[in-house]
Amino acid sequence: MKYRVRLDLNFDSDSDALALMDYARGLSTRAVSINEGRDDEEISFCEIELCRHDEGLPCTRLDRLEVRKLR
C-alpha cells in the first residue's frame, strides 16, 4: 500500500510556486514510483508550469522532476 498526494495549486507569485517546487524536490528523495519499467508503471513526479489560461493562452512547462530508480 502507498499513500499518494496530488496537488494542483495556482499562485500569483513565482516565489511561492518555486518554494513549493523546492519543498517537493526535497521530499522526492523519499518518494517511490510503482512498477517502474513495466507497462503499468506509475511514475511519481512534480511539475511547475507557467499557466496563462487566464489570458486565453496555453501552459508552458518550466520544470518536471520524475522519481526514477532504474536509470
Stockholm file with secondary structure:
# STOCKHOLM 1.0

chainA/1-71         MKYRVRLDLNFDSDSDALALMDYARGLSTRAVSINEGRDDEEISFCEIELCRHDEGLPCTRLDRLEVRKLR
#=GR chainA/1-71 SS CCCCCCCCCCCSCHHHHHHHHHHHHHHGGGCCCBSTTSTTCBCEEEEEEECCGGGTCCCEEEEEEEECSCC
#=GC SS_cons        CCCCCCCCCCCSCHHHHHHHHHHHHHHGGGCCCBSTTSTTCBCEEEEEEECCGGGTCCCEEEEEEEECSCC
//
